[in-house]
Amino acid sequence: MSTLTKRATIYLDPILHKALRLQSAETSRSVSELINNAVRDELAEDASDLLTFDARQHEPTIEFETFVKGLKRDGTI
């Protein structure tokens, strides 16, 4: 464990904890490593989503009701 790591207490659903312990044993990675990787992946996905939102912020929007009426008018639904 690196001296740069921070200790935290988290509470896991017992089934998730069991799954993590089993995965840890099968992959020879610690539960901490598995959790860190999962959190890192989730944050990376959030960052990607934010970039997409920024890139699309100037696109025109359409209200749901208008969209559905258009689908009906075009014979799609």
MISE-266012 format. One record per residue (C-alpha): residue in three letters; x, y, z; residue number from 1. Coordinates in Angstrom, 2 decimals. Layout:
BEGIN
 res       x       y       z   n
 ALA       X       Y       Z NUM
...
END
This chain:
BEGIN
 res       x       y       z   n
 MET    0.00    0.00    0.00   1
 SER    1.32    3.41   -1.00   2
 THR    1.86    6.09    1.62   3
 LEU   -0.15    8.35   -0.70   4
 THR   -3.35    6.37   -0.22   5
 LYS   -6.18    7.47    2.06   6
 ARG   -8.09    5.17    4.33   7
 ALA  -11.90    5.27    4.16   8
 THR  -14.69    3.31    5.74   9
 ILE  -17.38    2.16    3.35  10
 TYR  -20.40   -0.03    3.95  11
 LEU  -21.14   -2.65    1.31  12
 ASP  -24.14   -4.82    0.71  13
 PRO  -23.11   -8.28    1.99  14
 ILE  -23.63   -9.85   -1.44  15
 LEU  -21.43   -7.22   -3.10  16
 HIS  -18.77   -7.75   -0.45  17
 LYS  -18.82  -11.49   -1.07  18
 ALA  -18.56  -10.92   -4.82  19
 LEU  -15.58   -8.60   -4.30  20
 ARG  -13.83  -11.11   -2.04  21
 LEU  -14.36  -13.89   -4.59  22
 GLN  -13.14  -11.70   -7.45  23
 SER  -10.17  -10.66   -5.34  24
 ALA   -9.21  -14.29   -4.75  25
 GLU   -9.66  -15.21   -8.41  26
 THR   -7.69  -12.27   -9.79  27
 SER   -5.04  -11.96   -7.07  28
 ARG   -5.99   -8.29   -6.66  29
 SER   -6.99   -6.72   -3.37  30
 VAL  -10.53   -5.62   -2.64  31
 SER   -9.15   -2.08   -2.35  32
 GLU   -7.67   -2.31   -5.84  33
 LEU  -10.96   -3.59   -7.26  34
 ILE  -12.91   -0.77   -5.60  35
 ASN  -10.38    1.87   -6.67  36
 ASN  -10.59    0.63  -10.27  37
 ALA  -14.39    0.63  -10.20  38
 VAL  -14.51    4.19   -8.81  39
 ARG  -11.88    5.33  -11.33  40
 ASP  -13.92    3.81  -14.20  41
 GLU  -17.12    5.45  -12.96  42
 LEU  -15.45    8.87  -12.68  43
 ALA  -13.92    8.48  -16.16  44
 GLU  -17.37    7.72  -17.55  45
 ASP  -18.77   10.81  -15.81  46
 ALA  -15.96   12.93  -17.26  47
 SER  -16.71   11.57  -20.72  48
 ASP  -20.41   12.33  -20.30  49
 LEU  -19.63   15.90  -19.22  50
 LEU  -17.46   16.42  -22.32  51
 THR  -20.31   15.13  -24.48  52
 PHE  -22.78   17.47  -22.78  53
 ASP  -20.41   20.40  -23.33  54
 ALA  -19.96   19.49  -26.99  55
 ARG  -23.73   19.28  -27.54  56
 GLN  -24.84   22.28  -25.47  57
 HIS  -25.54   24.44  -28.54  58
 GLU  -27.59   21.81  -30.39  59
 PRO  -31.23   22.68  -30.87  60
 THR  -33.64   21.00  -28.49  61
 ILE  -37.10   19.64  -29.13  62
 GLU  -39.83   19.04  -26.61  63
 PHE  -40.91   15.44  -26.10  64
 GLU  -44.53   16.17  -27.01  65
 THR  -43.49   17.82  -30.28  66
 PHE  -41.18   14.92  -31.09  67
 VAL  -43.89   12.30  -30.49  68
 LYS  -46.40   14.29  -32.57  69
 GLY  -43.84   14.36  -35.39  70
 LEU  -43.40   10.59  -35.16  71
 LYS  -47.18   10.16  -35.38  72
 ARG  -47.46   12.62  -38.29  73
 ASP  -44.66   10.83  -40.20  74
 GLY  -46.31    7.44  -39.66  75
 THR  -43.43    6.12  -37.54  76
 ILE  -45.83    5.34  -34.71  77
END
